[in-house]
Amino acid sequence: MAETGDTVLVTAADQLLAIAELDTSAVVSVHLHDAEATMPRTRLEITGTTGDLALVSAPEVDPWAAQLQVGQLDLYHARAGHASWQPVPVDRDQFDDLPIEARNVARLYHQLAIDLRSEVSRAPDFRVAHRLHQLIELAQSSVGSC
């Protein structure tokens, strides 16, 4: 811990590899890992029959800013028959000039305000958090059964 100099024992796995078949018969593989030797980043790839998409966290020196929920995400696509990834332009919004750590929080609060005014629920809520925790528990229990 930076503030006290104390060491904290890490009890969580720093790697998770999962392969699953969805109800639609699509196959999904997930590899989550931490403690990369290179600059921290997140990369989510979706491979299709006519092309691929990748959502990639922008390079950050600060590990906190490299987190998926905090950092800038860049979108890329690749088409069948083309060997390279191409950036997909994404529209700017009024939050782009804020510090990186504040952008997504501001966007979430903005969406919450819209939801409250319009009685529509597009921002993540308790049900989303509950489902996420159920998935995490399922992943943890399946690791022990291998």
Summary of the structure (lengths in Angstrom):
residues: 146
radius of gyration: 18.5
end to end distance: 33.4
largest distance: 54.4
contacts: 280
relative contact order: 0.09
helix: 26%
strand: 24%
